[in-house]
Structures are given as C-alpha cells and as structure tokens.
Amino acid sequence: MFRSTLAALALCAAPALAQVPASLAAGPRVAVAAVTQPLPTQPQYTRVDQPILRDLVRERSGGRIEVTLSTHAERNLAGNEIVRLVRSGQVDIGAGTLSTLSGDVPILDGIDLSGLAPDIRDARRIADDMMVVANRDLERFNTRLVATYPFPAQVIFCRQPFTQLTDLRGRRIRTFGNSLVDFFTALGAQPTSIGFPEVYSALERGVVDCAITGSGSGAAARWPEVSTHISDLPVSWAVAGYMVNLQWWNRLAPEVRAFLEGTMKQVADEQWALGAAATRDGIDCNIGRAAECRIHSLAARPMTEVPATAADRALVRQIFEQNVLPGWVRRCGARCGEVYNNVIAPISGVRFGG
C-alpha cells in the first residue's frame, strides 16, 4: 500500500515544484532564523530542511536569503513552545507537531485525530484544506501556517505477540495526546503517558506492554530491542506544520515572500513523500528486511509485522466516529464540530453528530 501511495504523492508534487522560483533578483539580504525538527538526526531534517530550506534557498536566491536552521534539541525546547516562540519573533519560522501545539490553538488537533485518516493521501487533503481555518485562529497569535507535513505513520509496538487490535484489550499502552487516549480507552486498553526518551526503558522493564510512535522513530530509538511485534496500521500521522511570524512575513519584500512561498510548497511536497516512504521503510527496518531498509537503521533483532485486517480497519473507523471525534469536539467546542463537518467530513466520510 505505502509504495503505491508514495508514487501517487510524487505525482501530486510535480505542479508545486514548478512554482518554485529558479532564482531571485538581487536586493537587500534577508536573514531567516528557523527552528524545525525535534532532532538533528531525523530524515525530515537531514533530507529536506537542510538541503532545501537552508542550502537550496541560499543557492537559488544567490545568497540574498540566508536561513539559519536549528532543532528543538539544540535550542533545549520541548516542542510545545513553537507557537509562542514564533509569535514573539524569537524565530521567524518554527515547526512542530500540530497535536502538541493544540494546547495554544485547539483547532489544530482536529487535523490529525486518531483513526481519522489511515491513508496518507487523505491525511494530506485534510491538512491542506484545514490550513485556511487553522490560520484564522493562528493569526490571533501573530503566526501563520505555511506548510504541513507528516512523520512516519504512528503505529503500535508491543512486547508480546498480537494478531489484531482486539488483542490489545487490557494492555498498558504508551500514548501521547488526547485523541490517542480516547482511542485506546475505547479499545479497552490502558493508555499511559510516558515521554519518548523514557519509552525504551518502560518497554524493557514491562512498565508498559505496548507503545505508539512513528515506525521510523521506533527504529531510530532501537525499540526492536525491547519489543517483538509491530502493526502496519496507521493510527495517526503526527502531522506537523511550519509556521511563520506574521508581522515578519508581511514585511518581506513581495518577491522574497513569493520565493519563500514557492520554497515551502516544495518542502511540503518532499516531506509528504518522505512520510510515505519512511513509514514503510521504518517497518522494513524493524522486521529485518535489509534490502528495503534505506532510510532508517536495520534492527539487529527483527520484529514480527502484524498486518492490519479488514476487521481492524472497521474497528478504527468505529472508534473514531463514536469516541475520538465526539471527544475532540467536547474539548474544542461546538464551532469545531461545524468546521469538521464542513471541511473534513467530505474527505473522511464520517460526519459529527450523525
């Protein structure tokens, strides 16, 4: 599924690439401070942000635009401060996962609810269509979303065998974010909040039975050493966004702003294609498929892949409709339910309130 999806995303990327200016006329130099990915070793940083947002911008602009990149870790950030960091002008461009940033802007959580979009193509359509709505709220914080992107599919890693979602009932599962808590509570599991750096030890010691993260993120964190089975079913995508300081953005010379808009379209296309590729690659690396493991590290102790069944997919949809979606609307408010029905329901096929 993921290989065909990647091809489809690549085709979709072509029109946006054509919009990226090949050069920028000479003019006053523009220094841009950007804080993007959590870690400097992540493919989203090394394969997209550094070669495009930093290096290609410098090359295409003839040195007129200079982007200084850093990561959350290098700035000692937890990730939930990005809206405030950009709003205050401490950085011009910041990126972070939307569910993490939804504490400041609740509508953002609705873009990547658990069970909303098992297909990454639908996830992108939802993210693209929600940008206008999200920006109405973000602009009150002097910020604007200029691009979205996913991390690899958020999937289930477990210490013990399982063959279907219902086998997870009663198990303690590391989750993050409200909608994952709603999802696994409805499944009959026991959601447990544990910071990502502590999950390896929690799995190793049996503090949790299973944990959720991106397929590639688990590979990078060596989770195959402390877990045995991995699902290929995307529960969510950890959709993230690049945000700009609105005052800074509006002050840019029109040709510079157009140049950066085109660049961010390319960054988004590359990141969405990488999200699809990294999802399958992460699973292949975790299960020891060396010939297919090209992005992440190959597991020394291969895991067992658990293919999603038709019953699993039906259950995900049921839990999303009956538990996750109503839970988000309760937290976010009636307006969010209306936005969901107007913007997202035509894509997801599920309406709030019937």
N, C-alpha and C positions, 0 to 999 in steps of 0.2 A: 504493500500500500504506500509506504513512505517514498519508494523510488519513483513511482508514477506521480505522486504528489509533488516531489521535487521538480520533475520535468515540467509539470503544469505551472509551478511557481516561476520557474526560469522563463517560460514563455511570457508570463504576465509581466516580467521585469523589463522586457525589451522596450516598451514605449517610454517608461520612466527614464531609462538610461539615455534615450535620445534627447531628453530635455536638459541633461546636464551640460552646462556651457563648457566648451573645449578650452576657453581662455577667458581672461578678464582684462579689460583695458587698464592701462597704467593709472595710478591715482594714489591718494593717501593710504599709507599702510594701516591694516586693521589687525590688532592683536586680540585673539579669542581665547578665553580660559574655559576649558571643558572638563567636567568630571563625569565619567560614563560608567564603566562596568565595575562590578564588585572587586575582581581580582585581575592583576596584570597578566596572568597566565591563561585566561579564558579565551576560547576561539573568537568570541564576539569582539574581543579587544584586539587580539593579535591578527585576526584575519579580515576584520572590517574597519574598526575605528582607527587603528594605526595606519594601515595602508591607504585608506580613503579619506577619512575625516582630517587626518594630520598630513600625510605625505602627498596625496593626490591634490588636495586643496592648495598646498604650497606650490606644487608644480604647475597646476592649471592657472593659478592666479599670478604666476610669475613672481612669486614671493610677496605679493601685495597682502595676502591673508596668511597669518601665522597662527595655527591652532596649537596651544599648549595643552596636552592631554594628561590626565591623571586618573587613578582609580579610587574607588571608595576606600580600599585598604590603605593606599598611600596617603590619603587625607584623614585617616582614622575616623571614617564615617560608618554608621550602621546601615545606611541606605534610606531610612525613613526621613532624613533631613533634606532630601533633594529639593522639594518644592520650596522650603524656606531658604535654602542656600541660593537658589536661582532667584527667588523673589527679592532677596536683599541685595542682589548684584555681586555677591561674593564670587560667583562664576557666571559666565554668560550662557553656557549650555550645560545641562545636567541630565543624567539618565538614571532611571530606576524602575523596578517592577511596580506596575500600577496598583496591585493589591496592597503593597507596602506603603504606597503614597496615599492610599484612600483614606487614611486617618485624617488627612487635611482636606481631601476632596472626595467624599463618599461615592460620587457617581463613577469614579474610576474603577471601583471594584466590580461593577456590573459588566465591564468589558471582558473579564476573564473568570467568570464564575465556574466553580467545579461542575463538570458534566455539560457545560454549555455547548462546547464545540469540539467534539472528538476529532474532527477533520480540520487540519491546519488551514486549509483554504477558507473554510467558514470562519475560523478564528481571525484571519486577516480581514475578511469582508466586514466583520463586526467591528474590529478595531478601526478600520478606515472610516466606516460610516458613523462611528461614535465620536470621532475627533471634533467635529463641529460642536456637538453637545457638550463634550468634556471641556472644550475651550471657553464656553460661556462661563463655566464655574471657575476654571483656572485663571481667566483674565482678571477676576476679582483679586487674585493673589499676584498680579503683575507677572504672570507666566503664560506661556502658550505651548501646547503640544505641537511639534513639527514633524514627528515621525514615530511610528511604533515598531516593535519587533518582538519575537518570542525567544525564549530559551528553549532547549530541547523539551519535548513532552514530559510533563510531570507524571511519573509512573511509580508503581509500588515495588519496593524491595522487601523481601521477607527472609527471616532466619530459618523458617520451616516451610515445607512444601505446601503449595495450594494449587488448585486447578481452575478455580472460578472465584468470582467476587464473594459469593456467599460463604466461602470457606473462611473468610476473614472475620466473621462474626465472633465477638468476644476478644479479639486480639487487640493488643495495645499498639497503636499506630502513630508514629510521629507525623504531625501535620503542622501547617502554618496558615494563618489567615482564617477568617470566619467561615467562608464558604466550604473549605475543606473540613472544618469541624462539623458543619451541618451535614455534609455528605457522609462522612464516616459514622457519625452518630446515627443517622438514618439507616445505615447499613448494619448497625448493631455492633460496631467496633467501639474501641475506647480511644478517642483522639487524645494525643499527648503533645504538649508544646515543648519542643526542645530546640535550642539554637543549632544551626547547621554544623558548627565546629564540634559540637558535643555528640552528634548523632552516631558517629563511628563507635565511640565508647559505649553508648547506650545500646546499640545493637550487639556489640561484643559481649556485654555483661548481661544481656537479656532484660534490660530496663524497659525496652520496647521490643515487640515481636516483628514489627514492620516499620517502614518509613517511606515518606514521599519525597522525591526530588526529581530533577531532570535526569534522564537516562545517562547523559554525558557527565553531568555533575557528580552522579554517584560513582561513575568510572574514575573521574579525577580524584575523588575523595577516598578511593580504594574500598568502597563498600562491598565489592565481591569477596573481600577477605572476611567479612563478618555477616554476610547474608548469602543465601543459596538460590533463591528464586526471584525472577523479575518479570513483571507483567509488561505486555506491549500495548496496553490500553491507556491512551492519554486521558488523564483525569482533568488536567488543565494545561496551560502553556506558559505560565509565568510571564504573560505578556508585559512588556516594558515600554517605556516611552522616552524620547529625547525632548526636553523642554528648554525653552529659551526665556531669558529675561525680556519681558515685553517692551519696556522702555528702551533698552539697548537695541532690540530688534527693530523697533520703529525708527530709531535714529540712524540706522545704517543707510548709506547711500543706496538708492534703488537698485543699481546694477550689482552691488555687493549682496544685498538681500536676495535678489533673484538668483545669483550664483550659489549662495548657500542653500536656498530652497531646492534648487536642482540637485545639489550635492546630497542633501538629506533624503531626497527621493531615491537616489542611488544607494545610500546607506540602508534605507528601509528595505529595498528590494534584496540587497545582498544579505541582510540579517534574516529576512523571512526565508530565503532559500537555505541559508545556513541552519536555521532552526529545524527545517525538514530533514536536511542531510544529517545533522548532528543527532537527531532523535534516533534514527535507525543505526547510525554509527555507534552511538552510545550502547545500544542494546547488543550489537555485534561484538563490540569490545568486551562487554560484560560477560557474554556467553562464550568467549574464546574463539570467535570466528576471525582468525588473523588476516585473511585475505580481504575482508570487508572493513577492517578496523583501520581507518585512515586519519581520523581527527583526534580521537582520544587515545588513552593508553590501554593496551591489551591486558585483560585480567590474568593474573598468574594462576588463580583458581577459578575456572569458568563456572558461571552460574547456569541455571536452567531457565529458559524462556517459557513463559506461560502465555500462550496465545489467547486473546480475548474471544469469547464465544458470542453467539447471537444473543443468548440469554443475558450475558454480561452487558452488552450494549443496550439492550432493552431496559435492564435494571438501572443503568446510568441515567438514561432518559427519564425514567420514572422518578428516581430520587431527585434529579434536577427539577422536574416540574412540581413535585409535591412538597419538597423540603428546601432545596437550596434557593430557588428563585423566591418563594414567599419569605424565607428568612432574610434575604438581602433587602427586599422591599420594606420589611418591617424596620430594618436598621437604617435604611436610606430615606424612606418616606414615600408618600403616595406619588409624588412627581416622578420618582424613579421608576415606578411601575408603569406610568404613562409613557415615559421615554423608552422603556424596554419594549412595550407593545408597538410603539411607532417605528422604532429603529431596528431593534434586534429580532423581534418575533418573526418578521418576514424571512429572516435568514435561518433562525434556529428551528422554526416550525412549531414552537411552543409559545402560547400566549399566557401572560399572567392573568389569573382570575378566570381561567377557562377560555 
